[in-house]
């Protein structure tokens, strides 16, 4: 079963790849830090995404210790032409990268090659379309031998493009890498609350032909409007921390203010939040976690090439909210 119209695609910077503007974020299906994922449901959602014309799936070796990669690889092999992006976890397992960490501590060249080969084996694919470093620090430019490793992987045909996943809420920490031409893509948190990539990074990416993969466009679920002060998360789910303390209550007046300003209902928050991100011309794709067929169908329908009216984008700029909920709540 296919839809009448294919989802809208955008160029992924200068890579030569075209990606569906709604991508599939495969963290949740790793089934470790997000509880409740069932493999059969995850595979059904992945297949539905590709059947409906979605072509970009983002995973990582760290999602469920390779489990997400295996599921993604299974579906990518069933549907040739599906583009797969994955990530190398830092060798020192530090998220985000600490300011004083060296490139050799996080990503020694030999380790980058070895981990890429291990990902290829789990995926069961001949090449990775976009290989990324899972944390980043701009001080690593010209440091260590990771850049030689990336060049070697390209020459060997094991990766097609290379990018970095920027530390939480640190978009300016990737500007030098973009300006130096060291990366083809940047993955960054960008949403109605965290608009900081607009300060410098998005313009730099546009100027240098670097593809932008947006993550956390729904602020880990905040901007869906479905998280209330009564919401609870399963034991061991990392969202316990993200929405810890009084944060769920703090969120509510922010959401009501958005609804009032734009004249929208709570049910329209998700679409508004995704279209806000897609309204920026530098953005190539926004990856959304979709563990059910229903969510795939609802979100992929938004890949129609239409952003928000300029007037709504302007109104949403007033709802920037600088904070870091990846750090535990106080008290």
N, C-alpha and C positions, 0 to 999 in steps of 0.2 A: 504494500500500500504506500503510495507516495502522494505528496501534496501537489496541487496544481502549479504552484510557483516555488522555485528553489530559494533557499535562504540567501540573503545578500552576502557577498564576499568583499573583502578589502585586501589590498596588498599588505604583506607582512614586511614593511620597510623595503629595503633593496634586495631581499633574499630571492626574489623571483617567485615566491610562494604566495598563493591567494588563500586567505582563510575566512571561514564563516565568521561573521561578526559576533555571534554567540558561540563561544567555545565550550567544551566540556571539561570541567575541573574534576580530576579524579582523586583528590585527597580523601574525600568521604568514603569512597568504596574500598580504601585500604583497610577499613574496619578495625582500626586500632584506637585512634584518638577520637574519632566520631563513632559512637556506639550505634548499633542497630542495623548496620548494613548486612544484607544477605546476598551472597554471590549470585544467586539466580536472578534476583531483582536487579542487582547492579548490571549484570550482563544484558538483561532485557532493556534496561535504560540506555546503555551504551549502543546496543543494536538499533534501538528506535531513533536515537540521535543521528546515526549515520544513514538510516533508511530515509529520514526526513530531509537529508541533504547536508547535515552537519559534517564538517571535515577536519576539525582541529580538536585533538584531545591532549590535555596537559596532565602528566603524571610525575612521579619521582621515585627514585630508589628507596627513599625514606618513608613512603606511604605504605604502612603495613609491612615494612621490611621486604619490599619487592612484590607484595601481594597485588597491589594496584597495577603495577607494570604487567604482571602475568595476565590479569583480566583484560587490560587494554590491548595487549599484544594479541590475545585470542581473537578479539573483535576486529582489530586492524588487519589481521591475516585473512579474516573472512571477507573483508570489504577493502580490496586493494584501492589505493589512492587516498586512504585516510592518513592525515598528517599527525604524527606523534611527536610531542615534546616531552622530554623528561629532564631530570636534574641529578647532579652528583651531590650527595651529602658531604658536608665538610668532614675531613678526616678526624678533626678534633671534636666533632659532634657538638659544636657550639652554635646555637641559634639565639639571637643574631650574632654576627661576627663581632667580637670585642674589639674596641679601638686599637689595642696594642698587638693583636694577633698578626703574625706574618703570613704571607702567601704560602710559604712552605709548610707551615703548621696546618693550614686549612686545606690547601689544594696542591700538594706536590705533583709535578707532572706525571710521574710514573703511576701515581694513585688515580689521577684523572683518567688516564688511558685504561687502567685495569677496571675501574668502576664503570666506564662506558662500555667496555666489552662485556662485563657482567650484566649490565642493563640490556644490551643487545640479545644476550642469551635468554634472559627472562622474557623479553618481548617477542623473541623468535622472528626478528626482522633483520634484513641485511644492513639497514642504516637507520639512524635516528634523524628525523627531520630538523629538530631544534634541540641541541644539548645545552643545558644551562648549569651554571654553578648555583647551588641552592642558597648561599649567602654571599654577601659582597662587601668589600671595602675598597674605596678608590685608591687607597695607598698601595694596593697590590699591583697597580699598573707598573710594568717594567721590573717587577720584583719576582724572584723565583723563576721556575721554568714551566708554569702552567700554560703560558701562551705558545711555547714550542709544542707542548702536548696537543693543544687545540689544532695547531697547524698540521701536525702529524695525523691526527684523526680525520681532518678534512682530506689530506692527500690520500689517505688509505680508503676514503669513501665511506667511513664509518659514521660521519655526521655531515649533514648538509649545511646547517647554520649553527651559530653559537651565540648564546646570550647569558645574561645574569638575572637572578632573582634578587631584587633589592631588599635589604633589611626592612623590617616593619617601620613604617612612618619615617623613613630616611631617604626620600627621593633625591635630595641633592647629593647624596653619597654615590651617585652613579653618573653624574654629569660629566666628570672627567673621562670616564670610560667611553661614554658616547662621543665626546668631542675628539678623543684620540683615535676613533675608528676601531676600537678593540672589540666591539660587540655588534652583532647584527640585530639583536633584540634585547629588550628590557622588560622584565616582569615586575609590576609595581602595584601596591595598594592605592586605589583611587576610588573615591565614592563621594556622595553628597556631604558626608561629615569630614572626610579627609581629602581636601582639595589641594593639598600642598604640592602634588606633582605639577599643578598649573604654574607654580611660582617660577620654575626654571626647566625642569626635566622634560616636560612634554614638548616645549618649543625646541629644545636642543635635539630631541629625537626627530622631530619633523625636519629640522634643518639638515641633519646628517643622514637622513634616510634609514633611521633605526626603527624597527617594528616595536610597537607597544602592546604588551599582553597585560591586560588589567586583571588583577585578582581582588577579591574581597569587595566587589562592587556593592554587595548588599550588607557590608559590615558584619560578616559572620552571622547574618540572620536578623540583625537589628532593623534593617530597612525593609524587611518583608512585612513588618507590622504584626507578626504573629507571636512575638515574644512579649509577654506581659509580666507584671510583678509575680504572678502565680506560676509562671512557667518553671518546670523543673527539668533537669537533664539526667540521663542514666548515670549510674555509678561509673567513675573512670572516664567520663566524657570531658574533654578539655574545656568545653563551654562553661562548666562549673566555675572555672577561674575567670574566663573572659567576661561572664555576666555575674561575677561574684559581688558580695557586699550589697550596696544599694543601687548598683548600676541599672538593673532592670527598671527600677522606679525612676531613676534619672532620665532614662531614655524616653519615657512616655510623653512628657510635655514637648520634647524636641520633635517627636513624630506628629503630635497634634498641631504644632506650629507650621510644619511643612504642609499638612493637609489644609489648614486654614488659608495659608498664603497662596496655594495653587488651586484651591477649590476642588480638591480631590478627596476620595474616600480612602479608608485604610486599605481596602482591597486593591487600590490602584498604586500603592506605594512601590511594590516590586517593579512593575513596569516603568514607573517614573524614574526610579533609581537606576535601572539598567539603561534607559534611554538617555539619562543625564550623562553617563560615562561615554556612551556612543556618540554623543553630540560633539565631543572634542575631535577635531580633524586628525590629531596625531595618533589616536587610538586605532589599533588594527583589529583587536578582538577582546572581548571580555569573557573570561572563563568563569562558569557558574557551576557550583556543585549541584548535581542533579541525580539523586539516587533512585528516583521513581520515573516510570514512563510518563506519568501525568505531568511531572515538573519539566521533563524534556519537551513535551508537546507545548506546554504553556510558554516556556522561555524561548524556545526556538522560533515560535511564531513572531517574536519581537525582532528577529533578524530580517527586517524588511527595508533596511536602508534609510529609515526615518529616525531622526533624533527627536529631541524636544523642541518646541517652538522657542526661539531666542528669548522671548519674554519670560518663559518658565525657567530657562537656564539662568537668566539674570537673577530671578527671584531666589533660586536655590543657592546662589553664591553667598547669600546672607546666612545660610544655615551651616556654614563651616564650623566644625567643632573639634578643636585641637586637643587630643588626649590619646593615651596609650593604654588600652585595656588588655594588651598582652601581658602587662605587668600585673601581678596579683593586686586585688583591691586592698586598701588599707583597712585596718580594724578587724 
